[in-house]
Amino acid sequence: MSDLSTPDLARRRASPPTSYEALRSSIAGRYPDLSRRLQQVAEYALAHPDDMALETIAVIADRAGVPPSSLIRFAKALDFEGFSDMQRLFRARLVDRTPSYGERIRSLRARHEGADRPVPSLVLDDFVGASIEALERLRRELPPERLELAIRILARAEGIYVAAQRRSFPVAAYLSYLLSQIERRSHLLDSIGGMLEQQARAIGEGDALIAVSFRSYAPEILALVERCAERDVPAIVITDGPLSPLIQFATVSFEVIEAEVETFRSLSASMCLALVLVVALGHRLETTGSEHRAK
């Protein structure tokens, strides 16, 4: 794919996004039409908005693995006159917000450079700090109305099917276990023997699906979510950002940016979200049951 043509840019540049949320939507909408290099910038920008707000073009380009000129072309592809105009929207996101835990950790790390400590202890600090940052971002950015919608779907469902593959599978297994603890009829689609498609045939009208998939997205999970959408079975998706192909088929989606240290990713935020969904569902069911008993 090639970058957007010059006439297209000239025509569109009159109305660039005016808020960070509009910018995120614009990036997601334009993503399929961008060149592979600019898609790489888009992925980095959505995953590291603080870097986009605070760092120089040179630093961002180095971390994203692209030439600095790609950042300028990316901004123009989104209708901005230049990179600094786009960066203002990333900076606006930080206005009136206290420093994130990650920013504080980075500040502490800079102050303690050269500390004589064992490597395992430093690794522990890295992963604990990154996990706390991921959890704080989840608390700060998860839309409460999406959480409410997900709970309503799960409370109405006759059966709840849970699916994930590879790295995401522990989240699905944990969800299935938690649902069994509140005595909800749940089914873990574990794909043993390559039987995911056959297992999914049991999903019927009145049921709901919870699917978990992160980049690189498991094609079998994408196909499952798409099939549920075609059959009007509500799908709750836990994924990693607005560029996830699962979002277009989801009834409600949660974007979870996980803790990452040197390309090693934890599941701390996803596991927390799984626990929140089930505990909130249990509370809803208990409250509803109490109301019925009172009548």
Secondary structure, 3 states (H helix, E strand, C coil): CCCCCHHHHHHHCCCCCCCHHHHHHHHHHHHHHCCHHHHHHHHHHHHCHHHHHHCCHHHHHHHHCCCHHHHHHHHHHCCCCCHHHHHHHHHHCCCCCCCCHHHHHHHHHHHCCCCCCCHHHHHHHHHHHHHHHHHHHHHHHCCHHHHHHHHHHHHHCCCEEEEECHHHHHHHHHHHHHHHHCCCCEEEECCHHHCHHHHHCCCCCCCEEEEECCCCCCHHHHHHHHHHHHCCCCEEEEECCCCCCCHHHCCEEEECCCCEECCEECCHHHHHHHHHHHHHHHHHHHHHHHHHHHC
